[in-house]
């Protein structure tokens, strides 16, 4: 059980990087201490899982929206999502073809969509990074 608690603390310490910098700076050590206290008072594996469930809800409610406010994160993510959505008919057609003929085309289609999404996201990230660095545009979105 002690090993599970140590592993949970190590994972949470790494998860803190996902929170906004000002929140981590002001409350990071308190957050880590509160998490450790919750773990030590948890009873059994079920208690540890309840602590993690609460923690992951907090990450979803606080950390993810904070990251999505950063254009260098939001734009590539949006770009990848648009590519995946626009290519979803390809995946549906490949799945239908696989059901009818038994050919393993679905895996190829999903790999193609994944590669295209990754390329779109990376291209968007590089473009924003270069524009921001060169001062060609301002990324202060209000």
Secondary structure, DSSP 8 states (H G I E B T S, - for coil): -HHHHHHHHHHHHHHGGGS-HHHHHHHHHHHHHHHHHHHHH--HHHHHHHHHHHHHHHIIIIIHHHHHTSHHHHHHHHHHHHHHHHHHHHHHHHHHHHHHH---HHHHHHHHHHHHHHHHHHHHHHHHHHHHHHTSS-----
